[in-house]
């Protein structure tokens, strides 16, 4: 990710616990805080189960909420 000064910065891994293979959708800055994405769907790492959840992820901190 680029900082405001144009340098690349390292962010925490984009993960949601045991969910993988989710689609990431960027949120317009005018609709939310900068650096947020929605993770939609995916599957569980421990099995074949498919999940139908939506998680809001803050890229700067790695914190996600349902």
C-alpha positions as a printed NumPy array, in Angstrom:
array([[  0.   ,   0.   ,   0.   ],
       [  1.204,   3.541,  -0.697],
       [  1.372,   6.099,   2.091],
       [  0.308,   9.712,   1.584],
       [  3.957,  10.555,   0.839],
       [  4.061,   7.975,  -1.965],
       [  6.193,   5.38 ,  -0.12 ],
       [  5.204,   1.745,   0.135],
       [  4.218,   0.627,   3.634],
       [  3.766,  -2.907,   4.972],
       [  0.351,  -3.76 ,   6.366],
       [ -0.768,  -6.722,   8.504],
       [ -1.894,  -9.873,   6.643],
       [ -5.452,  -9.725,   5.331],
       [ -7.176, -12.561,   7.131],
       [-10.416, -13.32 ,   8.902],
       [ -9.586, -16.088,  11.333],
       [-10.318, -19.457,   9.761],
       [-11.835, -18.054,   6.533],
       [ -9.927, -18.174,   3.238],
       [-10.783, -17.572,  -0.392],
       [-13.057, -14.593,   0.276],
       [-13.614, -11.828,  -2.279],
       [-12.303,  -8.382,  -1.241],
       [-14.243,  -5.264,  -2.213],
       [-12.707,  -1.816,  -1.664],
       [-14.927,   0.801,  -0.015],
       [-14.961,   4.361,  -1.342],
       [-13.241,   6.743,   1.09 ],
       [-16.269,   9.05 ,   0.944],
       [-18.404,   6.192,   2.373],
       [-16.041,   5.031,   5.137],
       [-12.706,   5.539,   6.828],
       [ -9.735,   5.218,   4.484],
       [ -8.273,   1.742,   4.057],
       [-11.335,  -0.412,   4.605],
       [-12.478,  -3.378,   2.528],
       [-15.344,  -5.854,   2.689],
       [-14.496,  -9.562,   2.656],
       [-17.415, -11.495,   1.208],
       [-17.92 , -15.257,   1.425],
       [-15.083, -17.769,   1.375],
       [-14.564, -21.186,   2.895],
       [-13.317, -22.592,   6.179],
       [ -9.668, -23.656,   6.399],
       [-10.478, -26.691,   8.54 ],
       [-12.958, -28.241,   6.114],
       [-14.974, -27.984,   2.977],
       [-17.609, -25.663,   4.453],
       [-18.548, -22.552,   2.513],
       [-19.343, -19.391,   4.49 ],
       [-21.779, -16.668,   3.485],
       [-20.539, -13.839,   5.688],
       [-19.448, -10.246,   5.175],
       [-16.573,  -8.855,   7.241],
       [-15.438,  -5.201,   7.385],
       [-11.624,  -5.127,   7.541],
       [ -9.466,  -2.132,   8.518],
       [ -6.274,  -2.608,   6.485],
       [ -4.183,  -0.373,   8.73 ],
       [ -4.816,  -2.431,  11.866],
       [ -5.936,  -5.822,  10.532],
       [ -9.066,  -5.66 ,  12.725],
       [-12.194,  -7.194,  11.235],
       [-15.824,  -7.041,  12.347],
       [-18.902,  -8.89 ,  11.081]])
